Amino acid sequence: MATACKRSPGEAQSDDTEASRMKRAAAKHLIERYYHQLTEGCGSEACTNACCASCPSFLRMDNNAAAIKALELYKANAKLCDPHPSKKGAGSARLDSSEGAGACADGKGSRKDGPASRSDFKDVAFLTEEIVYEILELCREREDYSPLIRVIGRVFSSAEALVQSFRKVKQHTKEELKSLQAKDEDKDEDEKEKATGSAATTVAATTTVAAMEEDSGAAASRTGDGAPKPGPEDVSVDIEAIRRVYGRLLSNEKVETAFLNALVYLSPNVECDLTYHNVYSRDANYLNLFVIVMENRNLHSPEYLEMALPLFCKAMSKLPLAAQAKLVRLWSRYSADQIRRMMETFQQLITYKVISNEFNNRNLGSDRNLVNDDDAIVAASKCLKMVYYANVVGGDVDTGHNEDEDDEPLPESSELTLQELLGEERRNKKGPRVDPLETELGVKTLDCRRPLVPFEDFVNEPLNDALEMDKDYTFFKVETESKFSFMTCPFILNAVTKSLGLYYDNRIRMYSERRITVLYSLVQGQQLNPYLRLKVRRDHIIDDALVRLEMIAMENPADLKKQLYVEFEGEQGVDEGGVSKEFFQLVVEEIFNPDIGMFTYDENTKLFWFNPSSLETEGQFTLIGIVLGLAIYNNCILDVHFPMVAYRKLLGKQGTFRDLGDSHPVLFQSLKDLLAYEGSVEDDMMITFQISQTDLFGNPMMYDLKENGDKIPVTNENRKEFVNLYSDYILNKSVEKQFKAFRRGFHMVTNESPLKYLFRPEEIELLICGSRNLDFQALEETTEYDGGYSRDSSLIREFWDIVHTFTEEQKRLFLQFTTGTDRAPVGGLGKLKMIIAKNGPDTERLPTSHTCFNVLLLPEYSSKEKLKERLLKAITYAKGFGML
């Protein structure tokens, strides 16, 4: 009997192991209770425990600090609050979850023994991936998904529950673990044993979770799912777990309906929390809610567009600026596909609302609804802005290489004192408008070389068609919270719409300057000109124009913002826009003549660049900048051919190596070959940090990229530095004097304009130069007729047959003759409102035009051959203006 009861050493060791395991499990459970007490509290408003989040005097801490503090409280056997009745569900859910995990740790337990064995799940106060899968498995076994639907409905309709759901466990750093171990050294042996066991358990748990996250991250990288990379703006929610859960659940139609209904209930409460309770400032984890909802890949489906998504967008648009910036930084680490999915979600809502409400019906009277008044469209546009900036921040960003601001401020107008006396402060005195979110992020659209998703994909064409730009511009200038302007979201507008907004801004500024001039003349008792008048001679156009503009720039720069009125000496033409167009064309032809030497011309690229050896003064380049600014200000298109880096520099970014590919392609290829060379650069190429340039007369000039550059060889190690310095010299330093003067003149006219706020460099090029694509089919479709002609007139049909057979050069001559410029406006020839009017019966006279109004006066010629001969002669030999 005695021998039968004798225990072997193996059995005793097994019992010790089991006791040790149970001891560690108990320690782990207590540490978890301390952790949840520190992060969520016991739920009692009258709690006096200083180590409980429910205590009024408790100082909030982040998850990492709470985990370390929980371990310290466990070792000190600190007071542990009992869960308040309102918190017991959550506590039991955590308890059962931990017990279930422990029961299955050895792989022998059944899932039915865990929390999913209960049928009601009323104690589930928040969700984790494990809980969802356990409930899902039980539902599949019973073939009844109602418990899962109830849990999802309860959790996803409660902001508090959703914020606590899908949290990720953060692993302690080595420093934190060493610190904890050092504190244990002065404890007795039992405390050491408990602490070691609990620490081991904690490390094991966190390591397991970290390993799971690492595995899922590896899977994401293999599948291209685009999980965000760890970063300083990370949130406490496990995004990969959320995506896996959505992937499992959204295939079930009934479960998807639960998500939909829960979002409808959740959104108004969230909007109220953010609007009136300032909830984000108290709990930064509130952002988890938006991260979780936005991972639902079905948000763009028709079921959500009617009610759920508009309500959610309204709530999301109430996020404070800091929360928006944090969300942007998180999303910026998403893949391009994830960014596109979110972008298309909001775009779909905007398009759906615009089309379904028929905002583009402009025949409903002055009291019609504006697209600016639709709450869903406005909210979706604000949410789309966050996705847009995530797209920018996540792209190829260069926040450096900024142009230095002008050393001296632009000269003030002499009318400023009068304006103050009249109660009219100078508008935008603080400078151009800047988006607050852009300021918060510290990144501008201009900083982004290549976004994750092309900028053009953010433009919503139905919205642009429905938008009444005159009203929208008014809201933009008033800046009231009651009226939203889509000009505050310029990424959603196309170039045509933005150019119309700029046109309104320029015209209103012209009228303002005219009004100030009239008031000034009344006060001073002398006659002043309300226009910017330029009287020039054709054969001395540069001398006359630049001298006059120089005087104005020195005496009163505000006059540059008056409406331009050009008169050619000895000609009778009245400037209603057409004379100005020809003036600008003639000035540009003269200025960019290579013989003058202000600009160099590249035969390969057909582009101009500033001549570093030019003998012209800075004043001449300033005046060229003024001319460019005046062209934009007066809505004139110029035949200017600058590389894109010139427009980037105008907006404040310096040129870099990658810009050379556009402006100096031969040099760019040479430097690119240097960087890719696999041999010894120093031995094979024998180049130094001294480069050679030729001056205006062809003489070589040496320049050291670094001090004593002729003695510093270019090697494999420093060749990248050589390339960057070479690029900086060509695009910035060598033309610094010329370009600063040019930019200064440009800003004299545009400094108060929203130009920089609205347009990207490529759009500014389009604004100045117009479109190079001449679609005469679109021009035919939009042309109007007057004086007896119609679209079906035989002569009009013959006219278009002739025009469509013109060569490219003849088409440009025709445009020049009819409109005053040979370039298409922003948006193409379809945006050009041309009129063909009847100018009498058959005659020998040539066709004539009013370039100010884009009107072609066409006699009713007797034959198609005569029409073609007369038309070609008119467009080929047209120069000068007369009175009809």
PAZA-471409 format. One record per residue (C-alpha): z, y, x; residue in three letters. Coordinates in steps of 0.02 Angstrom, whole numbers, plus 32768, in hexadecimal, padded with zeros to 4 digits. Example, Ala and Ser with C-alpha at 12.3 -4.5 7.8 and 13.67 -1.06 7.14 Angstrom:
// residues 2
81867F1F8267ALA/81657FCB82ACSER/
// end
This chain:
// residues 884
800080008000MET/802E8074808CALA/7F91804B80E8THR/7F2B8065804AALA/7F6D81178038CYS/7F55814480EDLYS/7ED581D38106ARG/7E5981CB8192SER/7E4082608209PRO/7D93827C81BDGLY/7DDA828A810EGLU/7E6083038149ALA/7DDD836E819FGLN/7D75836B80FFSER/7E0983A8809AASP/7E2884348118ASP/7D728466810DTHR/7D78846A804FGLU/7E1884D08052ALA/7DCB854880CESER/7D3085598062ARG/7D97857D7FC6MET/7DFE85FA8028LYS/7D6186568061ARG/7D1A86557FB0ALA/7DBB86A17F6DALA/7DB987257FF7ALA/7D03874F7FD2LYS/7D2987627F19HIS/7DB987DA7F3BLEU/7D4F88427FB2ILE/7CC888507F2BGLU/7D4A888B7EADARG/7D8689107F27TYR/7CD089447F44TYR/7CAA89587E8AHIS/7D4F89B47E73GLN/7D178A317EF8LEU/7C658A467EB6THR/7C7D8A3B7DF9GLU/7D378A447DD5GLY/7D9E89E77D57CYS/7D638A4D7CC4GLY/7E0A8A9B7C99SER/7E0B8B597C8EGLU/7EC78B5A7CB1ALA/7EBA8AF37D50CYS/7F318B2D7DDBTHR/7EF68AB57E63ASN/7EB68B237EF2ALA/7E438A967F27CYS/7DEB8A887E7FCYS/7D4D8AE77E4FALA/7D978B097DA3SER/7E268B6F7DEECYS/7E058C2B7DD7PRO/7E348C507E8BSER/7DC48BC87ED5PHE/7D3E8C027F50LEU/7C978BAC7F34ARG/7C4C8B487FC5MET/7BA78AF27FE5ASP/7B8F8A367FDCASN/7BA38A198097ASN/7C478A78809FALA/7C858A1E8002ALA/7C618973804EALA/7CC4899C80ECILE/7D5289E98087LYS/7D5A894D8017ALA/7D7688DF80AFLEU/7E01895280EBGLU/7E568951803ELEU/7E4F88948039TYR/7EA4888480E2LYS/7F28890280AEALA/7F4388A58009ASN/7F2A894B7FAEALA/7F4289667EF5LYS/7EB8891D7E89LEU/7E9D89677DDBCYS/7E8688F97D43ASP/7DDE89197CEFPRO/7DE6898E7C59HIS/7DAC893E7BB3PRO/7D0889A07BBFSER/7CEB89567C6CLYS/7D2088A37C4DLYS/7C70886D7C22GLY/7C3088AB7CC7ALA/7CC188617D26GLY/7CAE87B77CD8SER/7BF487BC7CF9ALA/7C1487DA7DB1ARG/7C9E87577DB4LEU/7C3486D47D62ASP/7BA387017DD0SER/7C0986E97E6DSER/7C5786497E2BGLU/7BAD86087DFCGLY/7B6D862E7EA8ALA/7C0085D67EF6GLY/7BED853D7E87ALA/7B38852B7EB9CYS/7B4F85557F6EALA/7B4D84A07FA3ASP/7AAF847F7F42GLY/7B0483FB7ED2LYS/7B3784687E41GLY/7ACF847F7DA5SER/7A9185277D68ARG/7AD384FB7CBDLYS/7B8385097D04ASP/7B6485C37D30GLY/7B68865C7CC1PRO/7AC7862A7C6BALA/7B22859E7C12SER/7B6386197B92ARG/7AEE863F7B02SER/7B1A86F47ADAASP/7B1B87477B88PHE/7B7C87D87B3FLYS/7BDE87E57BE0ASP/7B41880F7C47VAL/7B5688CA7C66ALA/7ACC88D87CE8PHE/7A43886C7D2FLEU/7A1C881C7DD5THR/798887B17E02GLU/79F587147DFEGLU/7A3E873A7D52ILE/799087597D09VAL/794F86B47D4ETYR/79E586537D0EGLU/79D2869C7C5FILE/7916867F7C66LEU/792E85C87C97GLU/79A985AA7C09LEU/793185FD7B8ECYS/78A4858D7BC8ARG/790F84F27BB3GLU/793D85267B02ARG/788F856E7ADFGLU/78E786077A9AASP/78D386AE7AF5TYR/794087147A80SER/79D687167AF8PRO/7969875C7B83LEU/791B87DC7B0EILE/79C888157AD5ARG/7A0788277B88VAL/796C88897BBFILE/797888F77B25GLY/7A30891B7B48ARG/7A21893B7C03VAL/797A89977C06PHE/79AF8A0B7B79SER/7A4F8A3F7BD2SER/7A458AB97C63ALA/7AEE8A807CA6GLU/7ABD89C87CA3ALA/7A1189E47CEDLEU/7A558A4E7D7BVAL/7AC989BF7DADGLN/7A40893B7DA0SER/79DD88EB7E2CPHE/7A4C89337EB6ARG/7A2B88F67F65LYS/7AB688C17FDBVAL/7AB78921807ELYS/7AE188C88120GLN/7B6B8911818DHIS/7B3789568234THR/7B79890782D6LYS/7BE089A382F7GLU/7C358997824DGLU/7C5F88DF8268LEU/7CA489018318LYS/7D0F898D82D1SER/7D578919824ELEU/7D7A889282CFGLN/7DD3890F8340ALA/7E47893E82B2LYS/7E748888829AASP/7EBC88718348GLU/7F6788B5831BASP/7F778847827FLYS/7FD787A28278ASP/7F7F86FC8284GLU/7F7386DC81C8ASP/7F25878681A7GLU/7EAB87678235LYS/7E7A86C381E8GLU/7E618711813CLYS/7E0287A58182ALA/7D93873681ECTHR/7D6F86C58158GLY/7D48875680E4SER/7CDE87AE8167ALA/7C80870E8188ALA/7C6386F880CFTHR/7C2987AB80BCTHR/7BB6879F8152VAL/7B7286F98113ALA/7B5087438068ALA/7AFE87E080A9THR/7A9A877E812ATHR/7A5A870C80A0THR/7A2687A18036VAL/79D787F580CDALA/7979875680F4ALA/793B874E8040MET/79018803804CGLU/78AE87E080F2GLU/7852874980A9ASP/781A87AB8012SER/77E2883B8081GLY/777D87C280E9ALA/7730877D804BALA/7708882C8011ALA/76B1885380B5SER/764A87B580A2ARG/761987DC7FEETHR/760288968006GLY/768688BB7F81ASP/76BD89547FE0GLY/777A89507FE3ALA/77C689F08027PRO/77FC89EA80DCLYS/78B38A148100PRO/78D48ACC8116GLY/79558B568109PRO/79278B798053GLU/793F8AC4801CASP/79968AA27F77VAL/7A188A1E7F4CSER/79A389BD7EDBVAL/794889207F16ASP/7892894D7EF1ILE/784D88A57F25GLU/78C4884C7EAFALA/788E88BE7E21ILE/77D788977E41ARG/77F887DC7E40ARG/785A87EB7D9DVAL/77D188517D4ATYR/775087D37D88GLY/77AF87467D32ARG/77D9879F7C91LEU/7743880B7C63LEU/76D687747C42SER/773F87547BA7ASN/770687C37B17GLU/77AE87C37ABDLYS/780B87F27B5CVAL/779188807B7DGLU/77B588C57ACFTHR/786D88C87AFDALA/784489347B96PHE/77DD89A87B29LEU/786289C07AA4ASN/78EB89D57B24ALA/78898A607B7CLEU/78758ABE7AD7VAL/79318AB87ABETYR/795D8ADC7B74LEU/78F08B757B96SER/793E8BF77B21PRO/79EC8BCC7B62ASN/79B18BDE7C16VAL/795F8C857BEDGLU/7A028CC07BA1CYS/7A668C857C38ASP/79F68CE27CB1LEU/79E58D807C49THR/7A998D9C7C14TYR/7B0C8D2B7C7AHIS/7AC98D427D2AASN/7ADE8C877D41VAL/7A7A8C797DE3TYR/7AF08CEC7E43SER/7B818C787E16ARG/7B268BD57E39ASP/7A8E8BD07EABALA/7A728B1A7E77ASN/7A378B5D7DCFTYR/798C8B637E22LEU/798A8AA47E1FASN/79628AAD7D67LEU/78BA8B047D87PHE/788F8A8F7E15VAL/78AD89F77DA6ILE/78498A387D12VAL/77B68A717D7CMET/77A489C17DC4GLU/776C89867D17ASN/76B3896A7D36ARG/768B89707C7BASN/76C18A247C61LEU/760D8A5C7C4EHIS/75E789E17BC1SER/75C18A297B13PRO/766989F07ACBGLU/76C68A647B43TYR/76518AFA7B36LEU/767D8B277A83GLU/77388B427A93MET/77958AE97B20ALA/773B8B337BB6LEU/77378BE87B73PRO/77F28BE07B54LEU/78138B987C00PHE/77A58C1D7C54CYS/78088CA67BFBLYS/78A98C5C7C3FALA/78628C457CEEMET/78218CF97CF3SER/78D68D347CE1LYS/79088CED7D8ALEU/794F8D737DFEPRO/78E88DA57E96LEU/79508D407F12ALA/793C8CA37EA8ALA/78818CBE7E9BGLN/78758CCF7F58ALA/78D98C2F7F73LYS/78698BD27EF9LEU/77CE8C177F51VAL/780C8BDD7FFBARG/78318B307FB6LEU/77878B207F63TRP/77318B627FFFSER/775D8ABB8051ARG/77018A5B7FC9TYR/76538A147FE4SER/75B68A6F7FACALA/75A489F37F1BASP/76548A1A7EDDGLN/76348AD67EE7ILE/75908ABF7E8AARG/75E48A597E01ARG/76648AE27DE1MET/75DF8B697DEBMET/75728B0E7D6CGLU/76078AF77CF8THR/76238BB37CE8PHE/75698BD97CE8GLN/754F8B607C59GLN/75D68BB67BF2LEU/758C8C637C14ILE/74DC8C2A7BE6THR/75188BCF7B4ATYR/75778C677B0BLYS/74E98CE07B32VAL/74658C787ADAILE/74CF8C477A44SER/75068CFB7A21ASN/74588D497A33GLU/74908DE07A96PHE/73DD8E077AC8ASN/73B08E3D7A17ASN/73A28EF87A32ARG/736F8F277983ASN/741A8F1C7933LEU/744A8FD27946GLY/74C6902D79B5SER/755B8FCA7972ASP/75168F2479B1ARG/75848EB27A19ASN/75748EBE7AD4LEU/757C8E2B7B49VAL/76098E8C7B9FASN/76748E757B03ASP/766D8DB77B00ASP/77148D797B43ASP/76D18CCE7B72ALA/76408D137BD8ILE/76AF8D927C2FVAL/77348D117C58ALA/76B38C937C97ALA/76678D197D06SER/77118D3F7D52LYS/772D8C857D72CYS/767E8C777DBBLEU/76AD8D017E35LYS/77358C907E7EMET/76B78C047E95VAL/763D8C807EE3TYR/76BA8CB97F65TYR/76EA8C047F88ALA/76318BE87FA7ASN/76318C7B801FVAL/76D18C4F807CVAL/769D8B99808AGLY/75F48BC580D2GLY/75BE8BFC817FASP/762C8C978191VAL/76328D17821DASP/76B78D9A81FETHR/769C8DE982A9GLY/76068E4682F0HIS/76228EDF8284ASN/75CD8F8582A7GLU/7642901182DAASP/765B90978258GLU/76109140827CASP/768291A282EFASP/76759242828BGLU/7678924D81CDPRO/75DF9281816CLEU/75D7933E8154PRO/7625937980B4GLU/75C693DD8034SER/75E59498802BSER/75F594817F6EGLU/7695941E7F7DLEU/770794B27F63THR/76A694E77ECALEU/76B094397E83GLN/776C94397E96GLU/777694E37E43LEU/7710949F7DB3LEU/777E94067DA7GLY/76F993907DEAGLU/773793237E77GLU/76B692D07EE3ARG/769992217EA2ARG/76C2918B7F0DASN/771491F87F8FLYS/777391607FCALYS/76CF910B7FF7GLY/7667907F7FADPRO/76B790067F35ARG/76FD8F647F7CVAL/77278EC97F16ASP/77E58EAA7F18PRO/77CE8DEF7F2CLEU/775E8E0F7FC2GLU/77E78E7A800FTHR/786B8DF77FECGLU/78028D6F803FLEU/77CE8DDC80D2GLY/771C8D9A80C4VAL/76818DF78085LYS/75E28DAE803ETHR/758A8E0080D2LEU/75F38D958148ASP/75A58CF58104CYS/75078CBE815CARG/74EC8C2180F6ARG/75568BFA805CPRO/75788B4A801ELEU/750B8B6B7F85VAL/747B8BEA7F8EPRO/74AA8C977F4CPHE/74158C937ED6GLU/74618C027E74ASP/74EF8C727E38PHE/74778CE67DDDVAL/74778CCB7D20ASN/73CE8CFF7CDAGLU/73FB8CF67C1FPRO/748D8D6A7C41LEU/741B8DE37CA0ASN/73A28DE47C0DASP/742D8E097B90ALA/74888E8A7BF8LEU/74718F407BC7GLU/747D8F917C70MET/749790437C34ASP/7535900E7BD8LYS/756D8F9C7C64ASP/755990277CE5TYR/75C690997C79THR/765090177C78PHE/763C90037D34PHE/765890BC7D54LYS/76E790D27CD8VAL/7749903E7D21GLU/77B6901D7C88THR/78078F757C67GLU/77CB8F767BB3SER/77138F6B7BE4LYS/76CD8EEF7C60PHE/76358F167CCBSER/75C98E8D7D14PHE/75A58F017DA5MET/76518ECB7DE3THR/76038E1D7DF4CYS/75608E4B7E4APRO/75408D977E7FPHE/75178D6B7DCAILE/74928DF47DBCLEU/73E08DE87DFCASN/73918E6E7E69ALA/73358EBD7DD5VAL/73D58ED77D72THR/74348F1A7E08LYS/73A78F927E34SER/73AF8FD57D82LEU/746A8FF37D98GLY/7445904C7E3BLEU/73BF90B37DE4TYR/743E90EF7D61TYR/74BA91197DEAASP/7438917F7E4AASN/73FC91DC7DAFARG/74AA92097D77ILE/74D392487E25ARG/743392B17E22MET/746392FE7D7CTYR/7512931F7DBDSER/74CF93797E56GLU/745A93DD7DE8ARG/74EA940F7D76ARG/755694417E0AILE/74C694A97E4ETHR/74B395077DAAVAL/756E952A7DA2LEU/756C955F7E58TYR/74DD95DA7E37SER/754096267DA7LEU/75D896407E15VAL/757796827EABGLN/74FD96E97E44GLY/746696A97EA2GLN/73D696377E75GLN/73E595877EBFLEU/736A94F87EB3ASN/73AA94637E4EPRO/732D93F17EA7TYR/731293B67F59LEU/726C940E7F72ARG/71F893E08001LEU/7155943F8019LYS/70EB93EB809DVAL/703D93EF80E8ARG/6FE1934A80EFARG/6FAA936281A3ASP/705A939881DAHIS/70C1932B8167ILE/713E92EE81E9ILE/7161939B8231ASP/717393ED8187ASP/71DB93638136ALA/7251933C81C5LEU/727293F281EFVAL/729E9417813AARG/730B937C812ALEU/736393A581CDGLU/73919452818CMET/73D4940880EBILE/743893828147ALA/7489940681B4MET/74A9948C8130GLU/74D3942A8091ASN/74C0936C8090PRO/74EA93657FD7ALA/743C93AA7FB4ASP/73F793037FEELEU/743F92B97F4ELYS/73D5932A7EE1LYS/733692EA7E92GLN/72A692F07F0ELEU/721393627EE3TYR/717F935D7F5BVAL/70ED93D67F5EGLU/705493C37FCDPHE/7016946E8003GLU/6F6E94997FB6GLY/6F77940E7F33GLU/6F9D94217E7AGLN/6FF9937F7E5CGLY/70A0938D7E00VAL/712393147E42ASP/716392A47DB8GLU/717892177E33GLY/70C791F27E6DGLY/70BC927E7EEEVAL/716192457F39SER/711D91947F49LYS/708891D07FAFGLU/70F792418017PHE/716591AF8049PHE/70D091438072GLN/708291C880E2LEU/712791EA813BVAL/71439130815BVAL/7093911B81A0GLU/70B091A9821AGLU/7160917A824FILE/713790C38271PHE/709990EA82D1ASN/70B5908F8377PRO/7063912183D3ASP/70F8918F83A8ILE/716A91148403GLY/72019117838FMET/71EA90618361PHE/719D8FCA83B5THR/71288F578356TYR/71208E9A8368ASP/70708E578349GLU/70B18DA88323ASN/71358DD482A2THR/70E28E768263LYS/718F8EC6826DLEU/71D08F6882B9PHE/726D8F7E8323TRP/72C39015836EPHE/727C90478417ASN/730D904F8494PRO/72A290BC8506SER/726E91398481SER/726991EF84B7LEU/728E922E8408GLU/7337927F83E6THR/73C19233837DGLU/739892B582FAGLY/72ED926882E0GLN/733991BD82BDPHE/73B9920D8249THR/732B925981E6LEU/72D491B081D9ILE/737591698191GLY/737891F98114ILE/72C591D180E0VAL/72F3911A80C5LEU/738B914C805EGLY/732691C97FF9LEU/72A691427FCEALA/732F90D47F84ILE/738191687F30TYR/72DE91A07EDFASN/72A690F17EB1ASN/721090ED7F27CYS/71CE90537F81ILE/71A59062803ALEU/712F8FFD80A6ASP/71B58FDF812AVAL/71BA8F428195HIS/72668F2881E3PHE/72B28E7F820FPRO/73458E4981A3MET/73C18E74822DVAL/739B8F2D8211ALA/73DB8F22815ETYR/74728EBD8195ARG/749A8F458213LYS/74868FCB818DLEU/750C8F708128LEU/75818F6481BDGLY/755E8EC1821BLYS/75228EBA82CFGLN/74908E508306GLY/74B48DA78357THR/74508D1E83ACPHE/74188CD08308ARG/73CC8D7882D2ASP/73558D748366LEU/72F28CEB8310GLY/72B68D6C8292ASP/72A68E0882FESER/72778DC283AAHIS/723A8D0F838DPRO/71F28CF5843CVAL/72948D298491LEU/72F78CC28413PHE/72958C25843EGLN/72AC8C4384F9SER/73688C5684E8LEU/736F8BC08475LYS/73158B5884F8ASP/73928B97857ALEU/74248B598510LEU/73D28AAF84F7ALA/739E8A9785ADTYR/73E689F585F0GLU/73CC8A1486AAGLY/74268A8C871ESER/740A8B3D86DDVAL/74478B8D877DGLU/73D98B2887F2ASP/733C8B1A8787ASP/73318BC58733MET/73898C3587B1MET/73B28CC08735ILE/74468D388739THR/74A38DA786BFPHE/74298E3386E8GLN/73918E488676ILE/72F48EB08682SER/72AA8F2285FCGLN/72128F9585FFTHR/721C904C85CFASP/71A190B28568LEU/712A90BE85FBPHE/71329006862CGLY/71A9901C86BFASN/722B8F9286D8PRO/72E38FBC86B7MET/73728F4C86EDMET/740F8F358684TYR/74AE8ED586B0ASP/74F28E71861ELEU/75968E67867FLYS/75DB8ECB870EGLU/757F8E9987AEASN/75108E2E8740GLY/748C8E1C87C8ASP/750B8DB7882CLYS/75428D44879FILE/74D08CAD8789PRO/74B48C6186DCVAL/74F68BAE86DCTHR/75078B22865EASN/75BA8B5C8641GLU/759A8C158620ASN/74EB8C1085D3ARG/75308C258523LYS/75868CC5855AGLU/74E28CFF85A8PHE/74838CE08506VAL/75048D3E849EASN/75068DD38515LEU/74498DD7851ETYR/743C8DD5845FSER/74C18E5C8450ASP/74638ECA84C9TYR/73BA8EB88473ILE/73F88ECF83C1LEU/748C8F4383D8ASN/74B08F98847DLYS/73FE8FC484B1SER/73DC901D840AVAL/748D905783E4GLU/7465911083EFLYS/73C791038387GLN/740F90928301PHE/74B190F482EBLYS/744B919182CAALA/73DA91328253PHE/746E90E781F3ARG/74C3919081EBARG/742A91DD8197GLY/7420914C811DPHE/74D8915F80EDHIS/74C2921B80D1MET/746391EC8034VAL/74B291468002THR/756A91598036ASN/75A5916F7F82GLU/752E90EE7F3ASER/7563903D7F04PRO/74D38FFD7F70LEU/75438FA47FEDLYS/75AF8F5A7F63TYR/751F8F157EFCLEU/749A8EDB7F76PHE/748B8E5B8000ARG/741A8E838097PRO/73858E238054GLU/73958E7E7FAEGLU/73998F278005ILE/72F78EFA805CGLU/72AD8ED07FB2LEU/72F08F757F6DLEU/72A08FDB7FF9ILE/72008F7B8016CYS/71DE8F2F7F6CGLY/71998E817F52SER/710C8E437FC1ARG/70D18DCC7F39ASN/704A8E217ECFLEU/703F8DBF7E2CASP/6FB48E197DCCPHE/6FBF8D997D41GLN/706E8DD97D1CALA/702E8E8C7D26LEU/6FA78E677CA5GLU/70278E1C7C2EGLU/70988EB57C33THR/70138F3F7C35THR/700C8FB07B9DGLU/6F73900A7B56TYR/6F5590B67B09ASP/6ECC91297ACAGLY/6E6890A57A6DGLY/6E7290137AE7TYR/6ECA8F707ABDSER/6EE48EC97B11ARG/6E4D8E847AB6ASP/6DD48F147ADFSER/6D388ED37B37SER/6D478F537BC4LEU/6DFE8F227BE1ILE/6DCF8E6A7BEFARG/6D458E977C6AGLU/6DC08F067CCAPHE/6E3B8E787CE6TRP/6DAF8DFF7D14ASP/6D7D8E7A7D9DILE/6E2E8E9A7DDBVAL/6E558DE07DE9HIS/6DBE8DCB7E5CTHR/6DFB8E537ED4PHE/6E2E8E257F84THR/6EE48E3B7FB7GLU/6EBA8EE0800BGLU/6E5C8F207F72GLN/6EEE8EF27F02LYS/6F618F597F71ARG/6EE88FEC7F69LEU/6EE58FDD7EACPHE/6FA48FE07EA4LEU/6FA890747F1BGLN/6F2B90D27EAEPHE/6F8390AD7E0BTHR/703C90B17E36THR/7048910F7EDCGLY/708090767F40THR/702E8FD37F71ASP/70CE8F6D7F5DARG/71138F187EC2ALA/71BD8F567E84PRO/725A8EEB7E85VAL/72388E5A7E11GLY/717C8E597E2EGLY/70E78EAB7DD8LEU/71258E6C7D31GLY/71AA8EF47D39LYS/71268F7C7D54LEU/70FF8FD77CB2LYS/704890057CC8MET/6FE2905A7C40ILE/6F24905A7C33ILE/6EE890EB7BC9ALA/6E3991127B8ALYS/6DED91AB7BE0ASN/6D5291CF7B79GLY/6CAA91787B62PRO/6C3391387BE8ASP/6C2491B47C78THR/6C0191C17D32GLU/6CB291FA7D54ARG/6D28918B7DB6LEU/6DC791427D6DPRO/6E6291AE7D8ATHR/6F1C918D7D86SER/6FC791DB7D68HIS/702B91867DF2THR/70CB91D67DB2CYS/70BF91717D11PHE/705490DC7D4CASN/6FC7910E7CD7VAL/6F1190E07CFALEU/6E91914E7C9FLEU/6DF690E37C86LEU/6D5391217C36PRO/6CF890A67BC5GLU/6C6F90767C40TYR/6BD190297BF9SER/6BCD8F8C7C65SER/6C3D8F1A7CCALYS/6BDA8F407D69GLU/6BF18FFB7D55LYS/6CAA8FE47D32LEU/6CC08F817DD3LYS/6C5B8FFD7E3CGLU/6CB990957DFAARG/6D6390427E0ALEU/6D4790097EBELEU/6D0C90B47EF1LYS/6DA391067EA0ALA/6E2590977EF5ILE/6DCE909A7F9FTHR/6DBD91567FB3TYR/6E5891907F58ALA/6EC392107FB3LYS/6F1392B17F77GLY/6F4692F77ECFPHE/6EF493697E52GLY/6F1393AB7DA2MET/6EB4935D7D10LEU/
// end
